[in-house]
Amino acid sequence: MYARRIEDREFTFDFAEGLINDNLLIVDRETGSVWSQLDGKAISGPMLGAPLPVIPAMQSTWKFWQTFYPETRVMVVEGEEGSPYLYRNRKPGAPRPAKPATSHDTSFLGLGFATQDQAIFFPFSELDKSPIPMRVTLGEQPIDVHYDKEGLTAWVTGPDRKVLPAVLTYRSGWLDFHPQSIVYVEDPRR
Amino acid sequence: MRTTKNHGLWSAGAALVLATTTFQGSLAESRQLDQWPRRSRTVRVNAQPRPGAAAREIDIKVHPVPTDIASAAAHEVRLADNELVLGVVVKGDVIAYPIRYLAMYEVVDDTVGGLPIAPTW
């Protein structure tokens, strides 16, 4: 989730069919620059290299979100039902469902968090075994990792308890953009 | 006006504070998608034409997406408990984007709490 404003300049994004690192692209109407969706940076055009400000957001089940935010509004598209998107487990290693998918595999799902210098990925399969919330120090930065199995969600907070920008994504997608990323493994002795 | 307390998920100290939210709760106030659909266009860029393919200079199609998002109160929509949503809180304004719709558009342009945002999926 990005802010569409860089300093005083506002952008309007459209969807583009091409990919970078197997991840979709978006194009702004104002300059025609092409941006990576997962990276949030312009890969071509007048805004080349510019990063969009990331804002904390949470992907979760509807039940989880509504429990915490019963006053939430919900995006609707009149005349369009769409297809409900669910996660369900399949065998690890099985191919991803072809689009249009109505389910995704949780086996490779996790939470990616990056600072300017370092990146870390927390597989849900490891968070399942971890004490939650879990304090982790990335470089000099301590963070707390939160996870809710039923809500199919995880998030990161800083020492001041502010929610920090992080991404729920597949392990392979995260590593495509952060090849040096640490992948968290729960210590079985803990 | 209805006031709800933060249940502790995103703390009171958070930049995105959930304190009070005002809503009228009616589909009638949903805005129309005034700028959609528009014509597609193309942009030339070094990119993959499909998953797994090598990147090369290609013309990619750019498809317009909604820029004026309609919304409804939670009790006015029917979503399964386990359906996925992408939620955000900005200055007390709370909204969830069902992945079923983000999967249709991949990105939409909205404004929440006065902040122009681009939910993507």
Interface residues (C-beta under 8 A of the other chain):
Chain A: M1 Y2 A3 R4 R5 E10 F11 T12 F13 D14 F15 A16 E17 G18 L19 I20 D22 L24 L25 I26 V27 G32 V34 Q37 I43 S44 G45 L52 I55 P56 A57 M58 Q59 S60 T61 W62 K63 W65 Q66 T67 F68 Y69 P70 E71 T72 R73 V74 M75 V76 V77 E78 E80 E81 G82 S83 P84 Y85 L86 Y87 P100 A101 L152 T157 D160 R161 K162 V163
Chain B: R2 T4 H7 L9 W10 S11 G13 A14 A15 L16 L18 T21 F23 L27 S30 L33 V43 V45 N46 A47 Q48 P49 R50 P51 G52 A53 A55 I58 I60 K61 V62 H63 P64 V65 P66 T67 I69 A70 S71 A72 A73 A74 E76 V77 L79 A80 D81 N82 E83 L84 V85 L86 G87 V88 V89 V90 D93 V94 I95 A96 Y97 P98 I99 R100 Y101 A103 M104 Y105 E106 V107 V108 D109 D110 L115 P116 I117 A118 P119 T120
